[in-house]
């Protein structure tokens, strides 16, 4: 670990050039009644820590506990000042341009969410419409929503802790997508979040697509463990994991899922739960699970888990394609054409899926405390989309216990989360989680993994 102990000063270019005194005050380190500075600091540190292989946000924050960043207001606008930043963010003493851009994206989103979303009475963040409108406004403010463009945004999900063969495969799929004019949106980290973007850059270059979009969506609780990869050219910080997931499905025209761990399982359960809602039955939404031959067992385990918990109806919502990047790209392109026709027929925007119904169980932030995890209702008698919502929350708790600072500290203080439910569901969940541990998909490095959960069947 090396740091640049010199004070670095940056001037924004084209965004966030001025802030009010109130906004500057909210971002000051000595603010007693506001957590904006802490969120801003950790997100900024994550951006500066590009290339890190550590996926423990507590460890990252402790390694750079003397990192400080300040917003300085002056007559001609603002400057950022910081010190004790990771030295990897510099080349010959100068901050890397892409990192500089992402630092101001963080500032943009933190300021906007605090002052235009959280304190604005227009947005009722306890209701479905209010939450969806908030997601829309955050994405529009970040210039993610571009009207009068054809549907071409593929969301790619998958883990950061994947094998080299799996990573290379994600690049091959990204390359085929780039050749077909598709843009890429991921969780912005490494592994399966970086590979498709890297492959797409070559496909775009061959087709002379000079304005390829590589969108990274993150949230404050996870970004320190999954720093933005250097290919991301549009970074968005959503307020929480639920709004991040809604941002993916509202803006994406299709989803490709690569191998991953509990975070990827959480994403799978989210999209399956949304699509299982009877109100969404006729809405086309291409969903493909894919990986190389070595990932077949991973997807077999996922498929079996879906079958045992959510049933065959859920299995019919996705395709599993093994070791065929060309077919994956062709299938997702065909599926997106169906999305285009449906949106046109129903007068829905290409850039934001307004028609999709997302229940509050998928929207309201789930706080993975020991008490809340113990209260989860995991019973096969629930409607399938509601069971998917509860299962998603269980996986979200494990993600928190694995890599988020708050979750790691809670486990250290109170011990593992206790996940309870119907015996059949718990047995299936336990089998899936054990396979993740065996395949080293829980953490980096996985050899030292100690479960942050206990599975208890009623």
PyMOL commands that set and color helices and strands:
alter all, ss='L'
color gray80, all
select helices_A, chain A and resi 21-26+36-48+57-63+87-89+97-118+128-141+164-179+191-193+195-206+220-223+241-251+262-276+278-280+293-309+312-315+325-345+360-363+370-374+384-403+405-414+423-438+446-448
alter helices_A, ss='H'
color red, helices_A
select strands_A, chain A and resi 3-4+8-11+68-74+77-83+85-86+90-91+94-95+153-157+183-186+214-219+234-238+254-257+286-291+319-322+417-421+453-457
alter strands_A, ss='S'
color yellow, strands_A
deselect
rebuild
show_as cartoon
